[in-house]
Amino acid sequence: MKFLIDGQRHRIKFRQEQWADGIGGQLLTPLTRYNLSHKIWAIDNGAFSGFKRDSFRALLKREFHIRQNCLFVSVPDVVGDHKATLELWNKHNYLANNWKKAFVAQDGYDGLPENADALFIGGTDSFKDSDDAISAVKDALAKGKHVHIGRVNGPTRFIKFHLIGAHTCDGSGVSRFHGDIEAIRDEMIRQGLTP
């Protein structure tokens, strides 16, 4: 599993210097609006901090000409609420038409919509750490979907989803603070694992 870093070129470069094998690319968000500076990238909708529709649409418009290189775009979601997220998906997944769309799994998750191209594990910490999240990841992988894990800032969560086979992850701590990525890297090395 590889980290997508929400940051500018210098931050991504610094994280790659810390753990080249653990960094996979860049995560763009409508909140930070960083310029694209990596060939591997995805777009998050920013709902964890409060979804801003106009900023989200502006980001998609800005990168539309190179959308074929994007791993996924997370469609708007409601943190901790699968039912409300599914309603938003049904109403607003059109915002990401012509992109690879990621459904953001939340507490109460009961399946991936048919027209989702990727699964993004969101939700509360209790959901992320549950057997339901593990089952969701395994199911999506069996269907050939890209799987991304949100809010990964420590070794335990990273290793758990890495061993299942998730493709990418993100974490604000890893993006902002150098110690978080080093702790994950060191534990991976200690356990003889590779990302």
mmCIF file of the C-alpha atoms, coordinates in Angstrom:
data_MODEL
# 
_entry.id   MODEL 
# 
loop_
_atom_site.group_PDB 
_atom_site.id 
_atom_site.type_symbol 
_atom_site.label_atom_id 
_atom_site.label_alt_id 
_atom_site.label_comp_id 
_atom_site.label_asym_id 
_atom_site.label_entity_id 
_atom_site.label_seq_id 
_atom_site.pdbx_PDB_ins_code 
_atom_site.Cartn_x 
_atom_site.Cartn_y 
_atom_site.Cartn_z 
_atom_site.occupancy 
_atom_site.B_iso_or_equiv 
_atom_site.pdbx_formal_charge 
_atom_site.auth_seq_id 
_atom_site.auth_comp_id 
_atom_site.auth_asym_id 
_atom_site.auth_atom_id 
_atom_site.pdbx_PDB_model_num 
ATOM 1   C CA . MET A 1 1   ? 0.000   0.000  0.000   1.00 0.00 ? 1   MET A CA 1 
ATOM 2   C CA . LYS A 1 2   ? 1.282   3.463  -0.865  1.00 0.00 ? 2   LYS A CA 1 
ATOM 3   C CA . PHE A 1 3   ? 0.561   6.878  0.610   1.00 0.00 ? 3   PHE A CA 1 
ATOM 4   C CA . LEU A 1 4   ? -0.962  9.673  -1.433  1.00 0.00 ? 4   LEU A CA 1 
ATOM 5   C CA . ILE A 1 5   ? 0.339   12.908 0.084   1.00 0.00 ? 5   ILE A CA 1 
ATOM 6   C CA . ASP A 1 6   ? -1.823  16.030 0.334   1.00 0.00 ? 6   ASP A CA 1 
ATOM 7   C CA . GLY A 1 7   ? 0.898   18.584 -0.206  1.00 0.00 ? 7   GLY A CA 1 
ATOM 8   C CA . GLN A 1 8   ? 3.010   20.624 -2.548  1.00 0.00 ? 8   GLN A CA 1 
ATOM 9   C CA . ARG A 1 9   ? 5.943   19.224 -4.522  1.00 0.00 ? 9   ARG A CA 1 
ATOM 10  C CA . HIS A 1 10  ? 8.508   19.894 -1.779  1.00 0.00 ? 10  HIS A CA 1 
ATOM 11  C CA . ARG A 1 11  ? 6.436   18.029 0.832   1.00 0.00 ? 11  ARG A CA 1 
ATOM 12  C CA . ILE A 1 12  ? 5.960   15.009 -1.420  1.00 0.00 ? 12  ILE A CA 1 
ATOM 13  C CA . LYS A 1 13  ? 9.670   15.021 -2.240  1.00 0.00 ? 13  LYS A CA 1 
ATOM 14  C CA . PHE A 1 14  ? 10.571  15.176 1.458   1.00 0.00 ? 14  PHE A CA 1 
ATOM 15  C CA . ARG A 1 15  ? 8.247   12.274 2.281   1.00 0.00 ? 15  ARG A CA 1 
ATOM 16  C CA . GLN A 1 16  ? 9.802   10.273 -0.580  1.00 0.00 ? 16  GLN A CA 1 
ATOM 17  C CA . GLU A 1 17  ? 13.233  10.956 0.915   1.00 0.00 ? 17  GLU A CA 1 
ATOM 18  C CA . GLN A 1 18  ? 11.943  9.556  4.205   1.00 0.00 ? 18  GLN A CA 1 
ATOM 19  C CA . TRP A 1 19  ? 10.419  6.424  2.667   1.00 0.00 ? 19  TRP A CA 1 
ATOM 20  C CA . ALA A 1 20  ? 10.555  6.204  -1.124  1.00 0.00 ? 20  ALA A CA 1 
ATOM 21  C CA . ASP A 1 21  ? 8.839   2.798  -1.241  1.00 0.00 ? 21  ASP A CA 1 
ATOM 22  C CA . GLY A 1 22  ? 5.939   4.006  0.901   1.00 0.00 ? 22  GLY A CA 1 
ATOM 23  C CA . ILE A 1 23  ? 4.951   7.076  -1.107  1.00 0.00 ? 23  ILE A CA 1 
ATOM 24  C CA . GLY A 1 24  ? 2.813   6.517  -4.177  1.00 0.00 ? 24  GLY A CA 1 
ATOM 25  C CA . GLY A 1 25  ? 1.695   9.961  -5.259  1.00 0.00 ? 25  GLY A CA 1 
ATOM 26  C CA . GLN A 1 26  ? -0.428  12.980 -4.455  1.00 0.00 ? 26  GLN A CA 1 
ATOM 27  C CA . LEU A 1 27  ? -3.937  13.484 -3.080  1.00 0.00 ? 27  LEU A CA 1 
ATOM 28  C CA . LEU A 1 28  ? -5.597  16.681 -4.249  1.00 0.00 ? 28  LEU A CA 1 
ATOM 29  C CA . THR A 1 29  ? -8.392  18.205 -2.195  1.00 0.00 ? 29  THR A CA 1 
ATOM 30  C CA . PRO A 1 30  ? -10.647 21.211 -2.695  1.00 0.00 ? 30  PRO A CA 1 
ATOM 31  C CA . LEU A 1 31  ? -9.545  22.445 0.737   1.00 0.00 ? 31  LEU A CA 1 
ATOM 32  C CA . THR A 1 32  ? -5.823  22.782 0.078   1.00 0.00 ? 32  THR A CA 1 
ATOM 33  C CA . ARG A 1 33  ? -6.016  23.309 -3.704  1.00 0.00 ? 33  ARG A CA 1 
ATOM 34  C CA . TYR A 1 34  ? -2.362  22.397 -4.234  1.00 0.00 ? 34  TYR A CA 1 
ATOM 35  C CA . ASN A 1 35  ? -1.174  22.221 -7.809  1.00 0.00 ? 35  ASN A CA 1 
ATOM 36  C CA . LEU A 1 36  ? -0.701  18.771 -9.242  1.00 0.00 ? 36  LEU A CA 1 
ATOM 37  C CA . SER A 1 37  ? 2.954   17.812 -8.926  1.00 0.00 ? 37  SER A CA 1 
ATOM 38  C CA . HIS A 1 38  ? 3.004   14.018 -9.214  1.00 0.00 ? 38  HIS A CA 1 
ATOM 39  C CA . LYS A 1 39  ? 2.177   11.640 -12.058 1.00 0.00 ? 39  LYS A CA 1 
ATOM 40  C CA . ILE A 1 40  ? 0.159   9.377  -9.737  1.00 0.00 ? 40  ILE A CA 1 
ATOM 41  C CA . TRP A 1 41  ? -2.743  11.154 -8.056  1.00 0.00 ? 41  TRP A CA 1 
ATOM 42  C CA . ALA A 1 42  ? -6.329  11.125 -6.873  1.00 0.00 ? 42  ALA A CA 1 
ATOM 43  C CA . ILE A 1 43  ? -8.925  13.650 -5.711  1.00 0.00 ? 43  ILE A CA 1 
ATOM 44  C CA . ASP A 1 44  ? -10.686 13.623 -2.345  1.00 0.00 ? 44  ASP A CA 1 
ATOM 45  C CA . ASN A 1 45  ? -13.878 15.626 -1.891  1.00 0.00 ? 45  ASN A CA 1 
ATOM 46  C CA . GLY A 1 46  ? -12.920 17.188 1.467   1.00 0.00 ? 46  GLY A CA 1 
ATOM 47  C CA . ALA A 1 47  ? -16.137 16.119 3.222   1.00 0.00 ? 47  ALA A CA 1 
ATOM 48  C CA . PHE A 1 48  ? -14.299 15.261 6.452   1.00 0.00 ? 48  PHE A CA 1 
ATOM 49  C CA . SER A 1 49  ? -13.708 18.996 6.949   1.00 0.00 ? 49  SER A CA 1 
ATOM 50  C CA . GLY A 1 50  ? -16.988 20.073 5.337   1.00 0.00 ? 50  GLY A CA 1 
ATOM 51  C CA . PHE A 1 51  ? -17.841 19.540 1.670   1.00 0.00 ? 51  PHE A CA 1 
ATOM 52  C CA . LYS A 1 52  ? -17.609 22.678 -0.487  1.00 0.00 ? 52  LYS A CA 1 
ATOM 53  C CA . ARG A 1 53  ? -19.397 21.923 -3.745  1.00 0.00 ? 53  ARG A CA 1 
ATOM 54  C CA . ASP A 1 54  ? -18.057 24.893 -5.732  1.00 0.00 ? 54  ASP A CA 1 
ATOM 55  C CA . SER A 1 55  ? -14.446 24.219 -4.703  1.00 0.00 ? 55  SER A CA 1 
ATOM 56  C CA . PHE A 1 56  ? -14.842 20.529 -5.544  1.00 0.00 ? 56  PHE A CA 1 
ATOM 57  C CA . ARG A 1 57  ? -16.247 21.316 -8.989  1.00 0.00 ? 57  ARG A CA 1 
ATOM 58  C CA . ALA A 1 58  ? -13.488 23.874 -9.620  1.00 0.00 ? 58  ALA A CA 1 
ATOM 59  C CA . LEU A 1 59  ? -10.821 21.278 -8.800  1.00 0.00 ? 59  LEU A CA 1 
ATOM 60  C CA . LEU A 1 60  ? -12.385 18.734 -11.149 1.00 0.00 ? 60  LEU A CA 1 
ATOM 61  C CA . LYS A 1 61  ? -12.586 21.355 -13.881 1.00 0.00 ? 61  LYS A CA 1 
ATOM 62  C CA . ARG A 1 62  ? -8.957  22.375 -13.341 1.00 0.00 ? 62  ARG A CA 1 
ATOM 63  C CA . GLU A 1 63  ? -7.679  18.806 -13.786 1.00 0.00 ? 63  GLU A CA 1 
ATOM 64  C CA . PHE A 1 64  ? -10.265 17.577 -16.306 1.00 0.00 ? 64  PHE A CA 1 
ATOM 65  C CA . HIS A 1 65  ? -7.841  17.594 -19.244 1.00 0.00 ? 65  HIS A CA 1 
ATOM 66  C CA . ILE A 1 66  ? -5.675  14.926 -17.550 1.00 0.00 ? 66  ILE A CA 1 
ATOM 67  C CA . ARG A 1 67  ? -8.431  12.963 -15.778 1.00 0.00 ? 67  ARG A CA 1 
ATOM 68  C CA . GLN A 1 68  ? -7.370  9.688  -17.425 1.00 0.00 ? 68  GLN A CA 1 
ATOM 69  C CA . ASN A 1 69  ? -4.302  9.701  -15.126 1.00 0.00 ? 69  ASN A CA 1 
ATOM 70  C CA . CYS A 1 70  ? -6.382  10.078 -11.940 1.00 0.00 ? 70  CYS A CA 1 
ATOM 71  C CA . LEU A 1 71  ? -6.736  6.972  -9.748  1.00 0.00 ? 71  LEU A CA 1 
ATOM 72  C CA . PHE A 1 72  ? -10.150 8.075  -8.432  1.00 0.00 ? 72  PHE A CA 1 
ATOM 73  C CA . VAL A 1 73  ? -12.361 10.965 -7.359  1.00 0.00 ? 73  VAL A CA 1 
ATOM 74  C CA . SER A 1 74  ? -14.204 10.478 -4.084  1.00 0.00 ? 74  SER A CA 1 
ATOM 75  C CA . VAL A 1 75  ? -17.854 11.368 -4.541  1.00 0.00 ? 75  VAL A CA 1 
ATOM 76  C CA . PRO A 1 76  ? -19.367 13.514 -1.727  1.00 0.00 ? 76  PRO A CA 1 
ATOM 77  C CA . ASP A 1 77  ? -20.117 11.622 1.467   1.00 0.00 ? 77  ASP A CA 1 
ATOM 78  C CA . VAL A 1 78  ? -21.406 12.117 5.012   1.00 0.00 ? 78  VAL A CA 1 
ATOM 79  C CA . VAL A 1 79  ? -18.852 11.101 7.610   1.00 0.00 ? 79  VAL A CA 1 
ATOM 80  C CA . GLY A 1 80  ? -20.049 8.172  9.727   1.00 0.00 ? 80  GLY A CA 1 
ATOM 81  C CA . ASP A 1 81  ? -23.352 7.630  7.883   1.00 0.00 ? 81  ASP A CA 1 
ATOM 82  C CA . HIS A 1 82  ? -23.629 5.057  5.101   1.00 0.00 ? 82  HIS A CA 1 
ATOM 83  C CA . LYS A 1 83  ? -27.305 5.692  4.377   1.00 0.00 ? 83  LYS A CA 1 
ATOM 84  C CA . ALA A 1 84  ? -26.810 9.460  3.948   1.00 0.00 ? 84  ALA A CA 1 
ATOM 85  C CA . THR A 1 85  ? -23.670 8.816  1.861   1.00 0.00 ? 85  THR A CA 1 
ATOM 86  C CA . LEU A 1 86  ? -25.600 6.484  -0.435  1.00 0.00 ? 86  LEU A CA 1 
ATOM 87  C CA . GLU A 1 87  ? -28.264 9.173  -0.869  1.00 0.00 ? 87  GLU A CA 1 
ATOM 88  C CA . LEU A 1 88  ? -25.544 11.691 -1.783  1.00 0.00 ? 88  LEU A CA 1 
ATOM 89  C CA . TRP A 1 89  ? -24.032 9.168  -4.202  1.00 0.00 ? 89  TRP A CA 1 
ATOM 90  C CA . ASN A 1 90  ? -27.369 8.735  -5.945  1.00 0.00 ? 90  ASN A CA 1 
ATOM 91  C CA . LYS A 1 91  ? -27.875 12.502 -6.162  1.00 0.00 ? 91  LYS A CA 1 
ATOM 92  C CA . HIS A 1 92  ? -24.360 13.732 -6.855  1.00 0.00 ? 92  HIS A CA 1 
ATOM 93  C CA . ASN A 1 93  ? -22.167 11.068 -8.435  1.00 0.00 ? 93  ASN A CA 1 
ATOM 94  C CA . TYR A 1 94  ? -22.818 12.840 -11.742 1.00 0.00 ? 94  TYR A CA 1 
ATOM 95  C CA . LEU A 1 95  ? -20.415 15.557 -10.515 1.00 0.00 ? 95  LEU A CA 1 
ATOM 96  C CA . ALA A 1 96  ? -17.606 13.118 -11.274 1.00 0.00 ? 96  ALA A CA 1 
ATOM 97  C CA . ASN A 1 97  ? -18.900 11.916 -14.642 1.00 0.00 ? 97  ASN A CA 1 
ATOM 98  C CA . ASN A 1 98  ? -16.030 10.986 -16.957 1.00 0.00 ? 98  ASN A CA 1 
ATOM 99  C CA . TRP A 1 99  ? -13.802 10.313 -13.931 1.00 0.00 ? 99  TRP A CA 1 
ATOM 100 C CA . LYS A 1 100 ? -13.151 7.090  -12.008 1.00 0.00 ? 100 LYS A CA 1 
ATOM 101 C CA . LYS A 1 101 ? -15.590 7.421  -9.111  1.00 0.00 ? 101 LYS A CA 1 
ATOM 102 C CA . ALA A 1 102 ? -14.850 6.250  -5.578  1.00 0.00 ? 102 ALA A CA 1 
ATOM 103 C CA . PHE A 1 103 ? -17.632 5.465  -3.148  1.00 0.00 ? 103 PHE A CA 1 
ATOM 104 C CA . VAL A 1 104 ? -16.684 6.426  0.401   1.00 0.00 ? 104 VAL A CA 1 
ATOM 105 C CA . ALA A 1 105 ? -17.671 3.634  2.798   1.00 0.00 ? 105 ALA A CA 1 
ATOM 106 C CA . GLN A 1 106 ? -19.054 4.797  6.127   1.00 0.00 ? 106 GLN A CA 1 
ATOM 107 C CA . ASP A 1 107 ? -20.408 3.274  9.319   1.00 0.00 ? 107 ASP A CA 1 
ATOM 108 C CA . GLY A 1 108 ? -23.304 0.975  8.375   1.00 0.00 ? 108 GLY A CA 1 
ATOM 109 C CA . TYR A 1 109 ? -21.759 0.125  4.981   1.00 0.00 ? 109 TYR A CA 1 
ATOM 110 C CA . ASP A 1 110 ? -23.662 -2.612 3.170   1.00 0.00 ? 110 ASP A CA 1 
ATOM 111 C CA . GLY A 1 111 ? -22.166 -2.689 -0.316  1.00 0.00 ? 111 GLY A CA 1 
ATOM 112 C CA . LEU A 1 112 ? -20.561 -0.858 -3.186  1.00 0.00 ? 112 LEU A CA 1 
ATOM 113 C CA . PRO A 1 113 ? -22.834 0.824  -5.734  1.00 0.00 ? 113 PRO A CA 1 
ATOM 114 C CA . GLU A 1 114 ? -22.740 -0.857 -9.152  1.00 0.00 ? 114 GLU A CA 1 
ATOM 115 C CA . ASN A 1 115 ? -21.329 2.212  -10.900 1.00 0.00 ? 115 ASN A CA 1 
ATOM 116 C CA . ALA A 1 116 ? -18.433 2.767  -8.452  1.00 0.00 ? 116 ALA A CA 1 
ATOM 117 C CA . ASP A 1 117 ? -14.930 2.306  -9.824  1.00 0.00 ? 117 ASP A CA 1 
ATOM 118 C CA . ALA A 1 118 ? -13.179 2.409  -6.456  1.00 0.00 ? 118 ALA A CA 1 
ATOM 119 C CA . LEU A 1 119 ? -13.770 2.016  -2.733  1.00 0.00 ? 119 LEU A CA 1 
ATOM 120 C CA . PHE A 1 120 ? -12.550 4.654  -0.294  1.00 0.00 ? 120 PHE A CA 1 
ATOM 121 C CA . ILE A 1 121 ? -12.703 3.528  3.345   1.00 0.00 ? 121 ILE A CA 1 
ATOM 122 C CA . GLY A 1 122 ? -13.899 6.531  5.320   1.00 0.00 ? 122 GLY A CA 1 
ATOM 123 C CA . GLY A 1 123 ? -16.063 6.579  8.408   1.00 0.00 ? 123 GLY A CA 1 
ATOM 124 C CA . THR A 1 124 ? -15.259 6.775  12.071  1.00 0.00 ? 124 THR A CA 1 
ATOM 125 C CA . ASP A 1 125 ? -12.254 5.125  13.661  1.00 0.00 ? 125 ASP A CA 1 
ATOM 126 C CA . SER A 1 126 ? -14.481 2.361  15.027  1.00 0.00 ? 126 SER A CA 1 
ATOM 127 C CA . PHE A 1 127 ? -15.683 1.585  11.481  1.00 0.00 ? 127 PHE A CA 1 
ATOM 128 C CA . LYS A 1 128 ? -12.158 1.670  10.028  1.00 0.00 ? 128 LYS A CA 1 
ATOM 129 C CA . ASP A 1 129 ? -10.981 -0.719 12.721  1.00 0.00 ? 129 ASP A CA 1 
ATOM 130 C CA . SER A 1 130 ? -13.953 -3.101 12.326  1.00 0.00 ? 130 SER A CA 1 
ATOM 131 C CA . ASP A 1 131 ? -14.413 -6.430 10.577  1.00 0.00 ? 131 ASP A CA 1 
ATOM 132 C CA . ASP A 1 132 ? -16.976 -4.650 8.360   1.00 0.00 ? 132 ASP A CA 1 
ATOM 133 C CA . ALA A 1 133 ? -14.218 -2.472 6.885   1.00 0.00 ? 133 ALA A CA 1 
ATOM 134 C CA . ILE A 1 134 ? -12.023 -5.505 6.283   1.00 0.00 ? 134 ILE A CA 1 
ATOM 135 C CA . SER A 1 135 ? -14.912 -7.285 4.532   1.00 0.00 ? 135 SER A CA 1 
ATOM 136 C CA . ALA A 1 136 ? -15.617 -4.206 2.405   1.00 0.00 ? 136 ALA A CA 1 
ATOM 137 C CA . VAL A 1 137 ? -11.992 -4.044 1.273   1.00 0.00 ? 137 VAL A CA 1 
ATOM 138 C CA . LYS A 1 138 ? -11.847 -7.753 0.453   1.00 0.00 ? 138 LYS A CA 1 
ATOM 139 C CA . ASP A 1 139 ? -15.102 -7.545 -1.496  1.00 0.00 ? 139 ASP A CA 1 
ATOM 140 C CA . ALA A 1 140 ? -13.948 -4.527 -3.517  1.00 0.00 ? 140 ALA A CA 1 
ATOM 141 C CA . LEU A 1 141 ? -10.597 -6.168 -4.276  1.00 0.00 ? 141 LEU A CA 1 
ATOM 142 C CA . ALA A 1 142 ? -12.373 -9.328 -5.436  1.00 0.00 ? 142 ALA A CA 1 
ATOM 143 C CA . LYS A 1 143 ? -14.349 -7.126 -7.852  1.00 0.00 ? 143 LYS A CA 1 
ATOM 144 C CA . GLY A 1 144 ? -11.124 -5.597 -9.222  1.00 0.00 ? 144 GLY A CA 1 
ATOM 145 C CA . LYS A 1 145 ? -11.726 -2.152 -7.711  1.00 0.00 ? 145 LYS A CA 1 
ATOM 146 C CA . HIS A 1 146 ? -9.060  0.274  -6.559  1.00 0.00 ? 146 HIS A CA 1 
ATOM 147 C CA . VAL A 1 147 ? -9.105  0.463  -2.748  1.00 0.00 ? 147 VAL A CA 1 
ATOM 148 C CA . HIS A 1 148 ? -8.038  3.545  -0.807  1.00 0.00 ? 148 HIS A CA 1 
ATOM 149 C CA . ILE A 1 149 ? -7.958  3.909  2.986   1.00 0.00 ? 149 ILE A CA 1 
ATOM 150 C CA . GLY A 1 150 ? -8.464  7.343  4.521   1.00 0.00 ? 150 GLY A CA 1 
ATOM 151 C CA . ARG A 1 151 ? -6.895  8.665  7.754   1.00 0.00 ? 151 ARG A CA 1 
ATOM 152 C CA . VAL A 1 152 ? -3.973  6.281  8.092   1.00 0.00 ? 152 VAL A CA 1 
ATOM 153 C CA . ASN A 1 153 ? -1.508  7.882  10.490  1.00 0.00 ? 153 ASN A CA 1 
ATOM 154 C CA . GLY A 1 154 ? 0.024   4.963  12.352  1.00 0.00 ? 154 GLY A CA 1 
ATOM 155 C CA . PRO A 1 155 ? 1.568   1.536  11.820  1.00 0.00 ? 155 PRO A CA 1 
ATOM 156 C CA . THR A 1 156 ? -1.344  -0.586 13.070  1.00 0.00 ? 156 THR A CA 1 
ATOM 157 C CA . ARG A 1 157 ? -3.915  0.631  10.533  1.00 0.00 ? 157 ARG A CA 1 
ATOM 158 C CA . PHE A 1 158 ? -1.356  0.838  7.736   1.00 0.00 ? 158 PHE A CA 1 
ATOM 159 C CA . ILE A 1 159 ? -0.140  -2.728 8.212   1.00 0.00 ? 159 ILE A CA 1 
ATOM 160 C CA . LYS A 1 160 ? -3.653  -4.162 8.609   1.00 0.00 ? 160 LYS A CA 1 
ATOM 161 C CA . PHE A 1 161 ? -4.872  -2.783 5.272   1.00 0.00 ? 161 PHE A CA 1 
ATOM 162 C CA . HIS A 1 162 ? -1.538  -3.318 3.551   1.00 0.00 ? 162 HIS A CA 1 
ATOM 163 C CA . LEU A 1 163 ? -1.685  -7.034 4.355   1.00 0.00 ? 163 LEU A CA 1 
ATOM 164 C CA . ILE A 1 164 ? -5.232  -7.285 2.956   1.00 0.00 ? 164 ILE A CA 1 
ATOM 165 C CA . GLY A 1 165 ? -4.073  -5.708 -0.314  1.00 0.00 ? 165 GLY A CA 1 
ATOM 166 C CA . ALA A 1 166 ? -5.401  -2.135 -0.315  1.00 0.00 ? 166 ALA A CA 1 
ATOM 167 C CA . HIS A 1 167 ? -3.687  -0.028 -2.970  1.00 0.00 ? 167 HIS A CA 1 
ATOM 168 C CA . THR A 1 168 ? -3.391  3.483  -1.522  1.00 0.00 ? 168 THR A CA 1 
ATOM 169 C CA . CYS A 1 169 ? -4.018  5.473  1.638   1.00 0.00 ? 169 CYS A CA 1 
ATOM 170 C CA . ASP A 1 170 ? -3.710  8.970  3.033   1.00 0.00 ? 170 ASP A CA 1 
ATOM 171 C CA . GLY A 1 171 ? -3.261  10.582 6.408   1.00 0.00 ? 171 GLY A CA 1 
ATOM 172 C CA . SER A 1 172 ? -3.020  14.208 7.436   1.00 0.00 ? 172 SER A CA 1 
ATOM 173 C CA . GLY A 1 173 ? -0.439  13.302 10.082  1.00 0.00 ? 173 GLY A CA 1 
ATOM 174 C CA . VAL A 1 174 ? 1.742   11.571 7.518   1.00 0.00 ? 174 VAL A CA 1 
ATOM 175 C CA . SER A 1 175 ? 1.363   14.515 5.144   1.00 0.00 ? 175 SER A CA 1 
ATOM 176 C CA . ARG A 1 176 ? 2.239   17.134 7.768   1.00 0.00 ? 176 ARG A CA 1 
ATOM 177 C CA . PHE A 1 177 ? 4.524   15.551 10.360  1.00 0.00 ? 177 PHE A CA 1 
ATOM 178 C CA . HIS A 1 178 ? 7.726   13.694 9.573   1.00 0.00 ? 178 HIS A CA 1 
ATOM 179 C CA . GLY A 1 179 ? 7.549   11.354 12.595  1.00 0.00 ? 179 GLY A CA 1 
ATOM 180 C CA . ASP A 1 180 ? 4.364   9.566  11.501  1.00 0.00 ? 180 ASP A CA 1 
ATOM 181 C CA . ILE A 1 181 ? 5.773   8.218  8.242   1.00 0.00 ? 181 ILE A CA 1 
ATOM 182 C CA . GLU A 1 182 ? 8.985   7.184  9.974   1.00 0.00 ? 182 GLU A CA 1 
ATOM 183 C CA . ALA A 1 183 ? 7.065   5.213  12.620  1.00 0.00 ? 183 ALA A CA 1 
ATOM 184 C CA . ILE A 1 184 ? 5.151   3.335  9.913   1.00 0.00 ? 184 ILE A CA 1 
ATOM 185 C CA . ARG A 1 185 ? 8.288   2.713  7.851   1.00 0.00 ? 185 ARG A CA 1 
ATOM 186 C CA . ASP A 1 186 ? 10.235  1.474  10.881  1.00 0.00 ? 186 ASP A CA 1 
ATOM 187 C CA . GLU A 1 187 ? 7.461   -0.934 11.918  1.00 0.00 ? 187 GLU A CA 1 
ATOM 188 C CA . MET A 1 188 ? 7.191   -2.281 8.368   1.00 0.00 ? 188 MET A CA 1 
ATOM 189 C CA . ILE A 1 189 ? 10.951  -2.896 8.365   1.00 0.00 ? 189 ILE A CA 1 
ATOM 190 C CA . ARG A 1 190 ? 10.805  -4.468 11.845  1.00 0.00 ? 190 ARG A CA 1 
ATOM 191 C CA . GLN A 1 191 ? 8.138   -6.906 10.623  1.00 0.00 ? 191 GLN A CA 1 
ATOM 192 C CA . GLY A 1 192 ? 9.994   -7.631 7.370   1.00 0.00 ? 192 GLY A CA 1 
ATOM 193 C CA . LEU A 1 193 ? 7.229   -6.180 5.202   1.00 0.00 ? 193 LEU A CA 1 
ATOM 194 C CA . THR A 1 194 ? 7.444   -4.114 2.022   1.00 0.00 ? 194 THR A CA 1 
ATOM 195 C CA . PRO A 1 195 ? 4.820   -1.575 0.949   1.00 0.00 ? 195 PRO A CA 1 
# 
